[in-house]
Amino acid sequence: DYASSTQLTTVETSRLPFAFMVTLSKADGGKKQASGSLFFDDGENLDVGVGMFVEASAVQESAASGVVIEFTRKQTATQVDVPLLETVEVRNIEQGQRIIRVEVDGQEHTDWDMLNGGVVMIQKLGMNMNGGNHVIRLH
């Protein structure tokens, strides 16, 4: 991993692509879901009004349905540049579910793998979080 093998400042590190892990857990009605948020700042300012939140939510309605992950950008008073989202790892997909297709913002994405234990690794996204909201669908 580049960041751990190179000496970088906080500002330089904040420009590196990042990965997001989604761990689905059982909710009411048998569906699985997850949600969370990340806060990105400029690496220099201590004012929490300078930055951007990226909120993520994921849901798998049933064992027969796919997974939908939505990324929503919530800007604070001052915008900062958010690095590219490069990898999304989805864990705890319903037992027996076989994912056959991944779509990113309505387009088929082919750089993904279904791993043992209900894990899907989606790579080479290059998703620009500064450009708006995004949706990933696992079918």
CNS distance restraints for C-alpha pairs under 8 A (distance, minus, plus):
assign (resid   1 and name CA) (resid   5 and name CA) 6.46 0.50 0.50
assign (resid   2 and name CA) (resid   6 and name CA) 6.15 0.50 0.50
assign (resid   3 and name CA) (resid   7 and name CA) 7.51 0.50 0.50
assign (resid   3 and name CA) (resid   8 and name CA) 7.23 0.50 0.50
assign (resid   3 and name CA) (resid  13 and name CA) 6.84 0.50 0.50
assign (resid   3 and name CA) (resid  16 and name CA) 7.83 0.50 0.50
assign (resid   8 and name CA) (resid  12 and name CA) 5.81 0.50 0.50
assign (resid   8 and name CA) (resid  13 and name CA) 6.03 0.50 0.50
assign (resid   9 and name CA) (resid  13 and name CA) 6.12 0.50 0.50
assign (resid  10 and name CA) (resid  14 and name CA) 6.15 0.50 0.50
assign (resid  10 and name CA) (resid  43 and name CA) 5.88 0.50 0.50
assign (resid  11 and name CA) (resid  15 and name CA) 6.89 0.50 0.50
assign (resid  11 and name CA) (resid  42 and name CA) 6.97 0.50 0.50
assign (resid  11 and name CA) (resid  43 and name CA) 5.13 0.50 0.50
assign (resid  11 and name CA) (resid  44 and name CA) 7.39 0.50 0.50
assign (resid  12 and name CA) (resid  16 and name CA) 7.23 0.50 0.50
assign (resid  14 and name CA) (resid  42 and name CA) 7.77 0.50 0.50
assign (resid  14 and name CA) (resid  43 and name CA) 7.12 0.50 0.50
assign (resid  14 and name CA) (resid  82 and name CA) 7.76 0.50 0.50
assign (resid  14 and name CA) (resid  83 and name CA) 6.76 0.50 0.50
assign (resid  15 and name CA) (resid  82 and name CA) 7.32 0.50 0.50
assign (resid  15 and name CA) (resid  83 and name CA) 5.13 0.50 0.50
assign (resid  16 and name CA) (resid  83 and name CA) 5.94 0.50 0.50
assign (resid  16 and name CA) (resid  84 and name CA) 7.35 0.50 0.50
assign (resid  17 and name CA) (resid  83 and name CA) 5.25 0.50 0.50
assign (resid  17 and name CA) (resid  84 and name CA) 4.66 0.50 0.50
assign (resid  17 and name CA) (resid  85 and name CA) 5.62 0.50 0.50
assign (resid  17 and name CA) (resid  86 and name CA) 5.65 0.50 0.50
assign (resid  17 and name CA) (resid 126 and name CA) 7.88 0.50 0.50
assign (resid  18 and name CA) (resid  83 and name CA) 6.86 0.50 0.50
assign (resid  18 and name CA) (resid  84 and name CA) 6.41 0.50 0.50
assign (resid  18 and name CA) (resid  85 and name CA) 5.10 0.50 0.50
assign (resid  18 and name CA) (resid  86 and name CA) 5.71 0.50 0.50
assign (resid  18 and name CA) (resid  87 and name CA) 6.90 0.50 0.50
assign (resid  19 and name CA) (resid  85 and name CA) 5.98 0.50 0.50
assign (resid  19 and name CA) (resid  86 and name CA) 5.76 0.50 0.50
assign (resid  19 and name CA) (resid  87 and name CA) 4.55 0.50 0.50
assign (resid  19 and name CA) (resid  88 and name CA) 5.73 0.50 0.50
assign (resid  19 and name CA) (resid  89 and name CA) 7.74 0.50 0.50
assign (resid  20 and name CA) (resid  85 and name CA) 7.50 0.50 0.50
assign (resid  20 and name CA) (resid  87 and name CA) 6.30 0.50 0.50
assign (resid  20 and name CA) (resid  88 and name CA) 4.82 0.50 0.50
assign (resid  20 and name CA) (resid  89 and name CA) 6.34 0.50 0.50
assign (resid  21 and name CA) (resid  88 and name CA) 5.76 0.50 0.50
assign (resid  21 and name CA) (resid  89 and name CA) 4.72 0.50 0.50
assign (resid  21 and name CA) (resid  90 and name CA) 6.03 0.50 0.50
assign (resid  21 and name CA) (resid  91 and name CA) 7.59 0.50 0.50
assign (resid  22 and name CA) (resid  34 and name CA) 6.66 0.50 0.50
assign (resid  22 and name CA) (resid  35 and name CA) 7.90 0.50 0.50
assign (resid  22 and name CA) (resid  58 and name CA) 7.45 0.50 0.50
assign (resid  22 and name CA) (resid  88 and name CA) 7.35 0.50 0.50
assign (resid  22 and name CA) (resid  89 and name CA) 6.05 0.50 0.50
assign (resid  22 and name CA) (resid  90 and name CA) 4.74 0.50 0.50
assign (resid  22 and name CA) (resid  91 and name CA) 6.10 0.50 0.50
assign (resid  23 and name CA) (resid  33 and name CA) 7.99 0.50 0.50
assign (resid  23 and name CA) (resid  34 and name CA) 6.31 0.50 0.50
assign (resid  23 and name CA) (resid  90 and name CA) 5.97 0.50 0.50
assign (resid  23 and name CA) (resid  91 and name CA) 4.67 0.50 0.50
assign (resid  23 and name CA) (resid  92 and name CA) 6.06 0.50 0.50
assign (resid  24 and name CA) (resid  32 and name CA) 5.49 0.50 0.50
assign (resid  24 and name CA) (resid  33 and name CA) 4.90 0.50 0.50
assign (resid  24 and name CA) (resid  34 and name CA) 5.10 0.50 0.50
assign (resid  24 and name CA) (resid  58 and name CA) 7.39 0.50 0.50
assign (resid  24 and name CA) (resid  59 and name CA) 7.49 0.50 0.50
assign (resid  24 and name CA) (resid  90 and name CA) 7.47 0.50 0.50
assign (resid  24 and name CA) (resid  91 and name CA) 6.13 0.50 0.50
assign (resid  24 and name CA) (resid  92 and name CA) 5.39 0.50 0.50
assign (resid  24 and name CA) (resid  93 and name CA) 6.81 0.50 0.50
assign (resid  25 and name CA) (resid  32 and name CA) 5.01 0.50 0.50
assign (resid  25 and name CA) (resid  33 and name CA) 5.50 0.50 0.50
assign (resid  25 and name CA) (resid  34 and name CA) 6.46 0.50 0.50
assign (resid  25 and name CA) (resid  92 and name CA) 7.08 0.50 0.50
assign (resid  26 and name CA) (resid  30 and name CA) 6.28 0.50 0.50
assign (resid  26 and name CA) (resid  31 and name CA) 5.92 0.50 0.50
assign (resid  26 and name CA) (resid  32 and name CA) 4.39 0.50 0.50
assign (resid  26 and name CA) (resid  33 and name CA) 6.56 0.50 0.50
assign (resid  27 and name CA) (resid  31 and name CA) 5.55 0.50 0.50
assign (resid  27 and name CA) (resid  32 and name CA) 5.50 0.50 0.50
assign (resid  27 and name CA) (resid  33 and name CA) 6.54 0.50 0.50
assign (resid  30 and name CA) (resid  61 and name CA) 7.44 0.50 0.50
assign (resid  30 and name CA) (resid  62 and name CA) 6.62 0.50 0.50
assign (resid  31 and name CA) (resid  59 and name CA) 7.18 0.50 0.50
assign (resid  31 and name CA) (resid  60 and name CA) 5.68 0.50 0.50
assign (resid  31 and name CA) (resid  61 and name CA) 4.46 0.50 0.50
assign (resid  31 and name CA) (resid  62 and name CA) 5.25 0.50 0.50
assign (resid  31 and name CA) (resid  63 and name CA) 7.99 0.50 0.50
assign (resid  32 and name CA) (resid  59 and name CA) 5.68 0.50 0.50
assign (resid  32 and name CA) (resid  60 and name CA) 5.06 0.50 0.50
assign (resid  32 and name CA) (resid  61 and name CA) 6.43 0.50 0.50
assign (resid  32 and name CA) (resid  62 and name CA) 7.43 0.50 0.50
assign (resid  33 and name CA) (resid  57 and name CA) 7.44 0.50 0.50
assign (resid  33 and name CA) (resid  58 and name CA) 5.32 0.50 0.50
assign (resid  33 and name CA) (resid  59 and name CA) 4.23 0.50 0.50
assign (resid  33 and name CA) (resid  60 and name CA) 6.21 0.50 0.50
assign (resid  34 and name CA) (resid  57 and name CA) 5.69 0.50 0.50
assign (resid  34 and name CA) (resid  58 and name CA) 5.12 0.50 0.50
assign (resid  34 and name CA) (resid  59 and name CA) 6.61 0.50 0.50
assign (resid  35 and name CA) (resid  55 and name CA) 7.51 0.50 0.50
assign (resid  35 and name CA) (resid  56 and name CA) 5.47 0.50 0.50
assign (resid  35 and name CA) (resid  57 and name CA) 4.20 0.50 0.50
assign (resid  35 and name CA) (resid  58 and name CA) 6.25 0.50 0.50
assign (resid  36 and name CA) (resid  55 and name CA) 5.84 0.50 0.50
assign (resid  36 and name CA) (resid  56 and name CA) 5.43 0.50 0.50
assign (resid  36 and name CA) (resid  57 and name CA) 6.63 0.50 0.50
assign (resid  37 and name CA) (resid  53 and name CA) 6.49 0.50 0.50
assign (resid  37 and name CA) (resid  54 and name CA) 5.50 0.50 0.50
assign (resid  37 and name CA) (resid  55 and name CA) 4.14 0.50 0.50
assign (resid  37 and name CA) (resid  56 and name CA) 5.93 0.50 0.50
assign (resid  38 and name CA) (resid  53 and name CA) 5.53 0.50 0.50
assign (resid  38 and name CA) (resid  54 and name CA) 5.23 0.50 0.50
assign (resid  38 and name CA) (resid  55 and name CA) 6.44 0.50 0.50
assign (resid  39 and name CA) (resid  51 and name CA) 6.89 0.50 0.50
assign (resid  39 and name CA) (resid  52 and name CA) 5.71 0.50 0.50
assign (resid  39 and name CA) (resid  53 and name CA) 4.45 0.50 0.50
assign (resid  39 and name CA) (resid  54 and name CA) 6.47 0.50 0.50
assign (resid  40 and name CA) (resid  51 and name CA) 5.40 0.50 0.50
assign (resid  40 and name CA) (resid  52 and name CA) 5.25 0.50 0.50
assign (resid  40 and name CA) (resid  53 and name CA) 6.30 0.50 0.50
assign (resid  40 and name CA) (resid  54 and name CA) 7.95 0.50 0.50
assign (resid  40 and name CA) (resid  80 and name CA) 7.43 0.50 0.50
assign (resid  40 and name CA) (resid  82 and name CA) 6.47 0.50 0.50
assign (resid  41 and name CA) (resid  45 and name CA) 7.53 0.50 0.50
assign (resid  41 and name CA) (resid  48 and name CA) 7.83 0.50 0.50
assign (resid  41 and name CA) (resid  50 and name CA) 6.15 0.50 0.50
assign (resid  41 and name CA) (resid  51 and name CA) 4.22 0.50 0.50
assign (resid  41 and name CA) (resid  52 and name CA) 6.59 0.50 0.50
assign (resid  41 and name CA) (resid  80 and name CA) 6.35 0.50 0.50
assign (resid  42 and name CA) (resid  50 and name CA) 7.21 0.50 0.50
assign (resid  42 and name CA) (resid  51 and name CA) 6.60 0.50 0.50
assign (resid  42 and name CA) (resid  80 and name CA) 5.98 0.50 0.50
assign (resid  42 and name CA) (resid  81 and name CA) 7.63 0.50 0.50
assign (resid  45 and name CA) (resid  50 and name CA) 7.12 0.50 0.50
assign (resid  49 and name CA) (resid  76 and name CA) 5.53 0.50 0.50
assign (resid  49 and name CA) (resid  77 and name CA) 5.33 0.50 0.50
assign (resid  49 and name CA) (resid  78 and name CA) 6.40 0.50 0.50
assign (resid  50 and name CA) (resid  76 and name CA) 6.23 0.50 0.50
assign (resid  50 and name CA) (resid  77 and name CA) 6.16 0.50 0.50
assign (resid  50 and name CA) (resid  78 and name CA) 4.73 0.50 0.50
assign (resid  50 and name CA) (resid  79 and name CA) 6.51 0.50 0.50
assign (resid  50 and name CA) (resid  80 and name CA) 7.03 0.50 0.50
assign (resid  51 and name CA) (resid  75 and name CA) 6.83 0.50 0.50
assign (resid  51 and name CA) (resid  76 and name CA) 5.68 0.50 0.50
assign (resid  51 and name CA) (resid  77 and name CA) 7.55 0.50 0.50
assign (resid  51 and name CA) (resid  78 and name CA) 6.12 0.50 0.50
assign (resid  51 and name CA) (resid  79 and name CA) 5.68 0.50 0.50
assign (resid  51 and name CA) (resid  80 and name CA) 5.31 0.50 0.50
assign (resid  52 and name CA) (resid  73 and name CA) 7.14 0.50 0.50
assign (resid  52 and name CA) (resid  74 and name CA) 5.91 0.50 0.50
assign (resid  52 and name CA) (resid  75 and name CA) 4.58 0.50 0.50
assign (resid  52 and name CA) (resid  76 and name CA) 5.52 0.50 0.50
assign (resid  52 and name CA) (resid  79 and name CA) 6.42 0.50 0.50
assign (resid  52 and name CA) (resid  80 and name CA) 6.47 0.50 0.50
assign (resid  52 and name CA) (resid  82 and name CA) 7.66 0.50 0.50
assign (resid  53 and name CA) (resid  73 and name CA) 5.99 0.50 0.50
assign (resid  53 and name CA) (resid  74 and name CA) 4.95 0.50 0.50
assign (resid  53 and name CA) (resid  75 and name CA) 6.18 0.50 0.50
assign (resid  53 and name CA) (resid  76 and name CA) 7.52 0.50 0.50
assign (resid  54 and name CA) (resid  71 and name CA) 6.57 0.50 0.50
assign (resid  54 and name CA) (resid  72 and name CA) 5.67 0.50 0.50
assign (resid  54 and name CA) (resid  73 and name CA) 4.66 0.50 0.50
assign (resid  54 and name CA) (resid  74 and name CA) 6.07 0.50 0.50
assign (resid  54 and name CA) (resid 129 and name CA) 7.77 0.50 0.50
assign (resid  55 and name CA) (resid  71 and name CA) 5.67 0.50 0.50
assign (resid  55 and name CA) (resid  72 and name CA) 5.12 0.50 0.50
assign (resid  55 and name CA) (resid  73 and name CA) 6.37 0.50 0.50
assign (resid  55 and name CA) (resid  74 and name CA) 7.34 0.50 0.50
assign (resid  56 and name CA) (resid  69 and name CA) 6.92 0.50 0.50
assign (resid  56 and name CA) (resid  70 and name CA) 5.58 0.50 0.50
assign (resid  56 and name CA) (resid  71 and name CA) 4.54 0.50 0.50
assign (resid  56 and name CA) (resid  72 and name CA) 6.33 0.50 0.50
assign (resid  57 and name CA) (resid  69 and name CA) 5.66 0.50 0.50
assign (resid  57 and name CA) (resid  70 and name CA) 5.39 0.50 0.50
assign (resid  57 and name CA) (resid  71 and name CA) 6.79 0.50 0.50
assign (resid  58 and name CA) (resid  67 and name CA) 6.84 0.50 0.50
assign (resid  58 and name CA) (resid  68 and name CA) 5.50 0.50 0.50
assign (resid  58 and name CA) (resid  69 and name CA) 4.24 0.50 0.50
assign (resid  58 and name CA) (resid  70 and name CA) 6.38 0.50 0.50
assign (resid  59 and name CA) (resid  67 and name CA) 5.66 0.50 0.50
assign (resid  59 and name CA) (resid  68 and name CA) 5.57 0.50 0.50
assign (resid  59 and name CA) (resid  69 and name CA) 6.76 0.50 0.50
assign (resid  60 and name CA) (resid  65 and name CA) 6.25 0.50 0.50
assign (resid  60 and name CA) (resid  66 and name CA) 5.90 0.50 0.50
assign (resid  60 and name CA) (resid  67 and name CA) 4.60 0.50 0.50
assign (resid  60 and name CA) (resid  68 and name CA) 6.71 0.50 0.50
assign (resid  60 and name CA) (resid  93 and name CA) 7.88 0.50 0.50
assign (resid  61 and name CA) (resid  65 and name CA) 6.02 0.50 0.50
assign (resid  61 and name CA) (resid  66 and name CA) 7.63 0.50 0.50
assign (resid  61 and name CA) (resid  67 and name CA) 7.69 0.50 0.50
assign (resid  62 and name CA) (resid  66 and name CA) 7.91 0.50 0.50
assign (resid  62 and name CA) (resid  94 and name CA) 7.80 0.50 0.50
assign (resid  63 and name CA) (resid  94 and name CA) 5.39 0.50 0.50
assign (resid  63 and name CA) (resid  95 and name CA) 7.40 0.50 0.50
assign (resid  63 and name CA) (resid  96 and name CA) 7.79 0.50 0.50
assign (resid  63 and name CA) (resid  97 and name CA) 6.39 0.50 0.50
assign (resid  64 and name CA) (resid  97 and name CA) 6.96 0.50 0.50
assign (resid  65 and name CA) (resid 139 and name CA) 7.33 0.50 0.50
assign (resid  66 and name CA) (resid  99 and name CA) 7.41 0.50 0.50
assign (resid  66 and name CA) (resid 137 and name CA) 7.08 0.50 0.50
assign (resid  66 and name CA) (resid 138 and name CA) 5.21 0.50 0.50
assign (resid  66 and name CA) (resid 139 and name CA) 4.61 0.50 0.50
assign (resid  67 and name CA) (resid 137 and name CA) 5.79 0.50 0.50
assign (resid  67 and name CA) (resid 138 and name CA) 5.00 0.50 0.50
assign (resid  67 and name CA) (resid 139 and name CA) 6.88 0.50 0.50
assign (resid  68 and name CA) (resid 135 and name CA) 7.10 0.50 0.50
assign (resid  68 and name CA) (resid 136 and name CA) 5.93 0.50 0.50
assign (resid  68 and name CA) (resid 137 and name CA) 4.65 0.50 0.50
assign (resid  68 and name CA) (resid 138 and name CA) 6.45 0.50 0.50
assign (resid  69 and name CA) (resid 135 and name CA) 5.68 0.50 0.50
assign (resid  69 and name CA) (resid 136 and name CA) 5.09 0.50 0.50
assign (resid  69 and name CA) (resid 137 and name CA) 6.37 0.50 0.50
assign (resid  70 and name CA) (resid 133 and name CA) 7.51 0.50 0.50
assign (resid  70 and name CA) (resid 134 and name CA) 5.92 0.50 0.50
assign (resid  70 and name CA) (resid 135 and name CA) 4.57 0.50 0.50
assign (resid  70 and name CA) (resid 136 and name CA) 6.51 0.50 0.50
assign (resid  71 and name CA) (resid 133 and name CA) 5.54 0.50 0.50
assign (resid  71 and name CA) (resid 134 and name CA) 5.12 0.50 0.50
assign (resid  71 and name CA) (resid 135 and name CA) 6.27 0.50 0.50
assign (resid  72 and name CA) (resid 132 and name CA) 7.24 0.50 0.50
assign (resid  72 and name CA) (resid 133 and name CA) 4.75 0.50 0.50
assign (resid  72 and name CA) (resid 134 and name CA) 6.81 0.50 0.50
assign (resid  73 and name CA) (resid 129 and name CA) 7.04 0.50 0.50
assign (resid  73 and name CA) (resid 130 and name CA) 7.67 0.50 0.50
assign (resid  73 and name CA) (resid 132 and name CA) 6.18 0.50 0.50
assign (resid  73 and name CA) (resid 133 and name CA) 5.89 0.50 0.50
assign (resid  75 and name CA) (resid  79 and name CA) 6.28 0.50 0.50
assign (resid  81 and name CA) (resid 130 and name CA) 6.39 0.50 0.50
assign (resid  82 and name CA) (resid 128 and name CA) 7.78 0.50 0.50
assign (resid  82 and name CA) (resid 129 and name CA) 6.14 0.50 0.50
assign (resid  82 and name CA) (resid 130 and name CA) 5.99 0.50 0.50
assign (resid  83 and name CA) (resid 128 and name CA) 7.25 0.50 0.50
assign (resid  83 and name CA) (resid 129 and name CA) 7.20 0.50 0.50
assign (resid  84 and name CA) (resid 126 and name CA) 5.48 0.50 0.50
assign (resid  84 and name CA) (resid 127 and name CA) 5.31 0.50 0.50
assign (resid  84 and name CA) (resid 128 and name CA) 5.09 0.50 0.50
assign (resid  84 and name CA) (resid 129 and name CA) 6.38 0.50 0.50
assign (resid  85 and name CA) (resid 125 and name CA) 6.49 0.50 0.50
assign (resid  85 and name CA) (resid 126 and name CA) 5.73 0.50 0.50
assign (resid  85 and name CA) (resid 127 and name CA) 4.91 0.50 0.50
assign (resid  85 and name CA) (resid 128 and name CA) 6.66 0.50 0.50
assign (resid  85 and name CA) (resid 129 and name CA) 6.98 0.50 0.50
assign (resid  86 and name CA) (resid 123 and name CA) 6.12 0.50 0.50
assign (resid  86 and name CA) (resid 124 and name CA) 5.37 0.50 0.50
assign (resid  86 and name CA) (resid 125 and name CA) 4.73 0.50 0.50
assign (resid  86 and name CA) (resid 126 and name CA) 4.97 0.50 0.50
assign (resid  86 and name CA) (resid 127 and name CA) 6.44 0.50 0.50
assign (resid  87 and name CA) (resid 121 and name CA) 7.28 0.50 0.50
assign (resid  87 and name CA) (resid 122 and name CA) 5.60 0.50 0.50
assign (resid  87 and name CA) (resid 123 and name CA) 4.54 0.50 0.50
assign (resid  87 and name CA) (resid 124 and name CA) 6.35 0.50 0.50
assign (resid  87 and name CA) (resid 125 and name CA) 6.18 0.50 0.50
assign (resid  88 and name CA) (resid 121 and name CA) 6.11 0.50 0.50
assign (resid  88 and name CA) (resid 122 and name CA) 5.14 0.50 0.50
assign (resid  88 and name CA) (resid 123 and name CA) 6.65 0.50 0.50
assign (resid  89 and name CA) (resid 119 and name CA) 7.03 0.50 0.50
assign (resid  89 and name CA) (resid 120 and name CA) 5.81 0.50 0.50
assign (resid  89 and name CA) (resid 121 and name CA) 4.55 0.50 0.50
assign (resid  89 and name CA) (resid 122 and name CA) 6.15 0.50 0.50
assign (resid  90 and name CA) (resid 119 and name CA) 5.56 0.50 0.50
assign (resid  90 and name CA) (resid 120 and name CA) 5.13 0.50 0.50
assign (resid  90 and name CA) (resid 121 and name CA) 6.45 0.50 0.50
assign (resid  91 and name CA) (resid 117 and name CA) 7.99 0.50 0.50
assign (resid  91 and name CA) (resid 118 and name CA) 6.00 0.50 0.50
assign (resid  91 and name CA) (resid 119 and name CA) 4.53 0.50 0.50
assign (resid  91 and name CA) (resid 120 and name CA) 6.67 0.50 0.50
assign (resid  92 and name CA) (resid 117 and name CA) 7.23 0.50 0.50
assign (resid  92 and name CA) (resid 118 and name CA) 5.15 0.50 0.50
assign (resid  92 and name CA) (resid 119 and name CA) 6.31 0.50 0.50
assign (resid  93 and name CA) (resid  97 and name CA) 6.91 0.50 0.50
assign (resid  93 and name CA) (resid 118 and name CA) 4.68 0.50 0.50
assign (resid  93 and name CA) (resid 119 and name CA) 6.43 0.50 0.50
assign (resid  94 and name CA) (resid 118 and name CA) 6.67 0.50 0.50
assign (resid  95 and name CA) (resid 117 and name CA) 7.95 0.50 0.50
assign (resid  95 and name CA) (resid 118 and name CA) 6.48 0.50 0.50
assign (resid  97 and name CA) (resid 118 and name CA) 7.70 0.50 0.50
assign (resid  98 and name CA) (resid 114 and name CA) 7.98 0.50 0.50
assign (resid  99 and name CA) (resid 114 and name CA) 7.03 0.50 0.50
assign (resid  99 and name CA) (resid 138 and name CA) 6.29 0.50 0.50
assign (resid  99 and name CA) (resid 139 and name CA) 5.39 0.50 0.50
assign (resid 100 and name CA) (resid 138 and name CA) 7.71 0.50 0.50
assign (resid 100 and name CA) (resid 139 and name CA) 5.89 0.50 0.50
assign (resid 101 and name CA) (resid 108 and name CA) 7.26 0.50 0.50
assign (resid 101 and name CA) (resid 109 and name CA) 7.76 0.50 0.50
assign (resid 101 and name CA) (resid 110 and name CA) 7.92 0.50 0.50
assign (resid 101 and name CA) (resid 138 and name CA) 6.03 0.50 0.50
assign (resid 101 and name CA) (resid 139 and name CA) 5.13 0.50 0.50
assign (resid 102 and name CA) (resid 108 and name CA) 5.89 0.50 0.50
assign (resid 102 and name CA) (resid 109 and name CA) 5.51 0.50 0.50
assign (resid 102 and name CA) (resid 110 and name CA) 7.05 0.50 0.50
assign (resid 102 and name CA) (resid 112 and name CA) 7.60 0.50 0.50
assign (resid 102 and name CA) (resid 136 and name CA) 7.17 0.50 0.50
assign (resid 102 and name CA) (resid 137 and name CA) 5.70 0.50 0.50
assign (resid 102 and name CA) (resid 138 and name CA) 4.67 0.50 0.50
assign (resid 102 and name CA) (resid 139 and name CA) 6.19 0.50 0.50
assign (resid 103 and name CA) (resid 107 and name CA) 5.11 0.50 0.50
assign (resid 103 and name CA) (resid 108 and name CA) 4.32 0.50 0.50
assign (resid 103 and name CA) (resid 109 and name CA) 5.32 0.50 0.50
assign (resid 103 and name CA) (resid 136 and name CA) 5.65 0.50 0.50
assign (resid 103 and name CA) (resid 137 and name CA) 5.10 0.50 0.50
assign (resid 103 and name CA) (resid 138 and name CA) 6.60 0.50 0.50
assign (resid 104 and name CA) (resid 108 and name CA) 6.32 0.50 0.50
assign (resid 104 and name CA) (resid 109 and name CA) 6.14 0.50 0.50
assign (resid 104 and name CA) (resid 134 and name CA) 7.46 0.50 0.50
assign (resid 104 and name CA) (resid 135 and name CA) 5.96 0.50 0.50
assign (resid 104 and name CA) (resid 136 and name CA) 4.57 0.50 0.50
assign (resid 104 and name CA) (resid 137 and name CA) 6.55 0.50 0.50
assign (resid 105 and name CA) (resid 134 and name CA) 5.86 0.50 0.50
assign (resid 105 and name CA) (resid 135 and name CA) 5.14 0.50 0.50
assign (resid 105 and name CA) (resid 136 and name CA) 6.26 0.50 0.50
assign (resid 106 and name CA) (resid 135 and name CA) 7.74 0.50 0.50
assign (resid 106 and name CA) (resid 136 and name CA) 7.97 0.50 0.50
assign (resid 111 and name CA) (resid 122 and name CA) 6.13 0.50 0.50
assign (resid 111 and name CA) (resid 123 and name CA) 5.45 0.50 0.50
assign (resid 111 and name CA) (resid 124 and name CA) 6.38 0.50 0.50
assign (resid 112 and name CA) (resid 120 and name CA) 7.03 0.50 0.50
assign (resid 112 and name CA) (resid 121 and name CA) 5.45 0.50 0.50
assign (resid 112 and name CA) (resid 122 and name CA) 4.25 0.50 0.50
assign (resid 112 and name CA) (resid 123 and name CA) 5.78 0.50 0.50
assign (resid 113 and name CA) (resid 120 and name CA) 5.70 0.50 0.50
assign (resid 113 and name CA) (resid 121 and name CA) 5.31 0.50 0.50
assign (resid 113 and name CA) (resid 122 and name CA) 6.66 0.50 0.50
assign (resid 114 and name CA) (resid 118 and name CA) 7.39 0.50 0.50
assign (resid 114 and name CA) (resid 119 and name CA) 5.95 0.50 0.50
assign (resid 114 and name CA) (resid 120 and name CA) 4.53 0.50 0.50
assign (resid 114 and name CA) (resid 121 and name CA) 6.55 0.50 0.50
assign (resid 115 and name CA) (resid 119 and name CA) 5.10 0.50 0.50
assign (resid 115 and name CA) (resid 120 and name CA) 5.90 0.50 0.50
assign (resid 115 and name CA) (resid 121 and name CA) 7.39 0.50 0.50
assign (resid 128 and name CA) (resid 132 and name CA) 7.73 0.50 0.50
assign (resid 129 and name CA) (resid 133 and name CA) 7.08 0.50 0.50
assign (resid 129 and name CA) (resid 134 and name CA) 7.92 0.50 0.50
